[in-house]
Amino acid sequence: MRADCVANSPGERGRRIARPDGRAAVTAPFEHGDVLSLDGVRSAQTRIGSHVRRTATVRSHGLSELLGTNVYLKLEMFQKTGAFKVRGAFNKMLTLTARQKRGGIVAASAGNHAQAVAFAARELAMRAVIMMPESTPRNYLNATRAYGAKVCLVDSLSDAFVRVPEYQARGWTYIHPFADPLVIAGQGTLGLEILDDVPDLTDVIVSIGGGGLAGGVALAIKPQRPAVRVWGVETVGADAMAQALSAGRVVELAQATSVAHTLCAPAVAETTLALAQQYLEDVVVVSDRDALAALRFLLEREKVLTEAASSCTLAAAELLRNSFTSDDHVVLVLCGGNVALEEIIA
Ligand SMILES: Cc1ncc(COP(=O)(O)O)c(C=O)c1O
């Protein structure tokens, strides 16, 4: 541990305590009303509207022909910081009290959440310290530092979560990457945009790490359009939600490893599991090889650079193609585009 990464600021005691697996172990009664609802997502949209980009959803002629249905791409890799994560980060951070804002933000992440929290903290004039594993790809580390956050390198993602409580105890506010209702509702704003842009929507395919994105998107769409099918996608080695759904409870992965680094949550949360149980059609697990092949295909044919956590939605669409008819309207959520080029160019 680096000496300059020891928490040292006095202040109010945090309400949420992180467990080593990243789940919130202590949750004080929630004070923001019905956040995990369509209304919660709509409130998030109003709250974060001036802080995030409204990304486009475009029809892909080539993919529509290939898959025999109407395929659209939600171009969320053009979001600020290159991924959807700023939606949830802003929705949470904009609700903090003046005292919490003064205390600073702490987060644990191996990727896009780190960048998002660092960026939002800079925009909202808060200080942020982010615990990141040594193995985090350099593009995420560089961007997080460039946004002005203090990065503390630790051995693993589990260690990153272990370090959080010492900061909370000194008044820093923890922003959980996927279990916090305000974070989930913030991610859901992406789903509202999809519904606006594709009125005939029948299917959405969205990737899952801890399940905040998929849960939020489902919350935005299902209450309005129950017939729309929301499909989750994970990669082999990072299939915490598929395992949790089949076990009927949260399952801890001994080790999460995948080329889709940002999907490698060690476990989902009770909240996101409940949302998946309630709303998801199914969770498809694709191989790293197929996710990478889809990444190259999207780059070459659609001219968009995505990370494997996004391109896996195309790999899943190929597996699901028999579920779609020529009248369906299927959206692939390209939720992030942060990838170090050396990882994808052989
Ligand atoms: C690009 C990208 N896609 C998907 C996910 C999964 O999001 P969640 O953890 O909310 O399921 C992440 C998480 O970091 C991500 O960065």
The ligand as an ORCA input file, in Angstrom:
! r2SCAN-3c Opt
* xyz 0 1
  C     -18.418     -0.735    -20.912
  C     -19.156     -1.427    -19.818
  N     -20.183     -2.206    -20.137
  C     -20.896     -2.853    -19.203
  C     -20.561     -2.757    -17.861
  C     -21.396     -3.494    -16.856
  O     -22.130     -2.587    -16.090
  P     -22.798     -3.096    -14.739
  O     -21.698     -3.351    -13.775
  O     -23.680     -1.981    -14.320
  O     -23.521     -4.329    -15.087
  C     -19.490     -1.977    -17.481
  C     -19.108     -1.869    -16.077
  O     -18.113     -1.283    -15.730
  C     -18.770     -1.264    -18.474
  O     -17.756     -0.464    -18.157
*
